[in-house]
Amino acid sequence: MIRILVIDDEPQIRRFLNISLESQGYEIIEADTGRGGIQLSALEQPDLIILDLGLPDMDGQDVLREIREFSETPVIVLSVRNSEREKVLALDNGCNDYVEKPFGVKELLARIRAVLRTRSSNREAPAASWDDGHLRIDFVSRTVSLNGERIRLSPREYELLLEFIQHPGQMLTQQYLLRKFWGSDHLDDSHYLRIYIRQIRNKIGDDPTSPRYIETEAGVGYRFIAE
């Protein structure tokens, strides 16, 4: 059974999550403080953590940083804080997704499934290709085709697309992508990233107004949404 640790100081939220998640077959562990959540994440080794940022004893961002010092367990932040700064900080601190309160339980369940799918796929032996019936990426030959027709990506475009495919459903921040592909000296050069994302979208037939593959969250980053 998949075990989910909920770190939240609001009893009504924990009760609601308990009922909603147990109805889907998940086992729930609860903590109402940041320190208690850190201890349970180490002792219980849950499959997923749902973390509130407004905790009574320490800030949730600090909780996230401490958990990331010893654990790669997926973390979904569930918070009333809705600023881009908070989202980017949480994602850069290592959370896998960010959901704002108030939230819809169907959306949260979908985010949970996406994060757990990513973790499961990362544990499996790497596949030789990715194919959704329209877009196909052959990881061995490093070739890409759309509806059976070969399309040409530059090495940087290919590596960016591969990064998205390897993190399905996960928000990848602009800072993360700029640091990984251009280095720490280019963290303010978000126009580099926008140009490459636009070029990739054009080549794989992805409409940014109704995306099939790459979804944008303005000011935060990008998410690969294809199954």
C-alpha positions in Angstrom: 0.0 0.0 0.0 1.3 3.5 -0.9 1.9 5.5 2.3 1.5 9.3 2.3 2.8 11.6 5.0 0.7 14.7 5.5 2.5 17.6 7.3 -0.1 20.2 8.2 -1.1 21.9 11.4 -4.7 22.4 10.5 -6.8 19.5 11.9 -9.6 20.0 9.4 -7.2 19.8 6.4 -5.6 16.6 7.8 -9.1 15.1 8.4 -10.2 16.0 4.9 -7.0 14.6 3.3 -7.3 11.5 5.4 -10.8 10.8 4.2 -10.1 11.7 0.6 -6.9 9.8 0.3 -7.9 6.7 2.2 -10.9 6.4 -0.1 -8.4 6.0 -2.9 -6.5 3.2 -1.1 -3.6 5.3 0.3 -2.4 4.9 3.9 -2.0 8.2 5.7 0.6 9.2 8.3 0.1 12.6 10.0 2.3 15.3 11.5 1.2 18.7 12.8 4.6 20.3 13.1 7.6 20.7 10.9 10.0 18.9 13.2 7.6 16.0 13.7 7.2 15.8 9.9 11.0 15.6 9.4 11.3 12.8 12.0 8.4 10.8 10.5 9.8 11.2 7.0 13.0 9.6 8.2 11.5 6.9 10.4 8.5 5.9 8.3 10.0 6.4 4.8 6.7 7.3 3.1 6.2 7.0 -0.6 5.0 10.7 -0.8 4.9 13.7 1.4 2.2 16.5 1.3 3.7 19.6 3.0 2.1 22.8 4.2 4.4 25.8 4.4 2.7 27.6 7.3 3.7 25.4 10.2 3.8 26.5 13.9 7.4 25.6 14.7 9.3 26.2 11.5 8.7 27.4 8.0 7.8 24.8 5.5 10.6 25.8 3.1 13.1 25.0 5.9 11.3 21.6 6.4 11.6 20.9 2.7 15.3 21.8 2.7 16.0 19.5 5.7 14.1 16.6 4.1 16.1 16.9 0.9 19.3 16.5 2.9 18.5 12.9 3.5 15.6 11.9 1.3 14.4 11.9 -2.3 10.8 11.1 -1.4 8.5 13.1 -3.7 7.0 16.2 -2.0 3.9 18.1 -3.0 3.6 21.5 -1.3 0.0 22.4 -0.4 -0.2 26.0 0.7 -2.2 29.2 0.7 1.0 31.1 -0.4 0.4 31.8 -4.0 3.2 34.2 -5.0 5.6 33.2 -7.8 8.5 33.7 -5.5 7.2 31.1 -3.0 6.5 28.6 -5.8 9.9 29.0 -7.4 11.6 28.8 -4.0 9.8 25.6 -3.1 10.5 24.0 -6.5 14.1 25.0 -6.3 14.3 23.6 -2.7 13.2 20.2 -4.1 9.5 19.9 -4.1 8.0 18.0 -7.0 4.8 19.9 -7.3 2.9 22.9 -5.8 -0.8 23.1 -5.2 -2.5 26.2 -3.8 -5.2 26.2 -1.1 -8.1 26.1 -1.4 -7.7 23.1 -3.7 -9.9 20.7 -5.5 -9.5 17.1 -4.4 -9.6 15.8 -8.0 -6.8 18.0 -9.0 -4.7 17.0 -5.9 -5.3 13.3 -6.7 -4.2 13.8 -10.3 -1.1 15.5 -9.1 -0.4 12.7 -6.7 -0.8 10.1 -9.4 1.5 12.0 -11.7 4.2 12.3 -9.1 4.0 8.7 -8.1 4.1 7.7 -11.8 7.3 9.7 -12.2 8.9 8.0 -9.2 7.8 4.5 -10.4 9.2 5.1 -13.9 12.5 6.4 -12.5 12.9 3.1 -10.6 12.4 1.0 -13.7 15.0 0.1 -16.2 15.3 2.9 -18.7 13.2 2.5 -21.8 14.7 2.6 -25.3 12.1 5.1 -26.6 9.1 7.3 -25.7 6.1 7.1 -28.0 2.5 8.5 -27.5 1.4 7.5 -31.0 2.2 11.0 -32.5 5.6 12.0 -31.1 8.4 9.4 -30.8 11.8 9.8 -29.3 14.4 7.1 -29.7 16.8 7.4 -26.8 19.4 5.1 -28.4 19.7 6.8 -31.8 18.7 10.2 -30.3 16.2 10.7 -33.1 12.7 12.4 -33.0 9.8 11.8 -35.3 6.3 13.3 -35.5 3.5 11.2 -37.0 6.2 9.0 -38.6 8.2 11.9 -40.1 11.7 12.6 -38.8 12.2 16.0 -37.3 15.5 17.6 -36.6 16.3 19.1 -33.2 19.5 20.8 -32.2 21.5 19.1 -29.5 20.3 21.6 -26.9 16.7 21.3 -28.1 16.9 17.5 -27.8 18.4 17.6 -24.3 15.7 20.0 -23.1 12.9 17.8 -24.5 14.6 14.7 -22.9 14.6 16.5 -19.6 10.9 17.1 -19.8 10.1 13.5 -20.8 12.2 12.3 -17.8 10.1 14.4 -15.4 6.5 13.9 -16.5 4.0 16.0 -14.6 6.7 17.8 -12.6 7.2 21.6 -12.7 10.7 22.4 -13.9 11.5 25.9 -12.9 13.2 28.4 -15.2 16.1 28.7 -12.7 16.6 24.9 -12.6 16.6 24.6 -16.4 18.9 27.7 -16.9 21.3 26.4 -14.3 21.4 22.9 -15.7 21.7 23.8 -19.4 23.4 27.2 -19.4 25.2 27.4 -16.0 24.9 29.6 -12.9 26.1 32.7 -14.8 22.9 32.7 -16.9 20.2 32.5 -14.2 18.8 35.9 -15.4 18.8 34.9 -19.1 15.3 33.5 -19.2 15.0 34.7 -22.9 17.4 31.8 -23.8 14.9 29.3 -22.4 11.8 31.0 -24.0 13.5 30.9 -27.4 14.4 27.2 -27.2 11.0 26.2 -25.8 9.3 28.1 -28.7 11.5 26.3 -31.2 10.8 22.9 -29.7 7.1 23.6 -29.7 7.1 24.6 -33.3 9.0 21.4 -34.3 6.8 19.0 -32.3 3.5 20.7 -33.2 2.7 21.9 -29.7 0.3 24.9 -29.5 1.2 26.9 -26.3 -2.4 28.2 -26.1 -3.7 24.6 -25.9 -0.6 22.5 -25.1 -0.4 18.8 -25.7 3.1 18.4 -24.4 4.7 21.4 -22.7 2.6 23.6 -20.3 3.8 27.0 -19.2 3.3 28.5 -15.7 4.2 32.1 -16.2 7.1 33.3 -14.2 7.7 29.8 -12.7 8.6 27.2 -15.3 7.3 24.4 -17.5 5.6 21.1 -17.1 5.5 18.1 -19.4 1.9 17.0 -19.4 1.7 14.2 -21.9 1.1 10.7 -20.6 
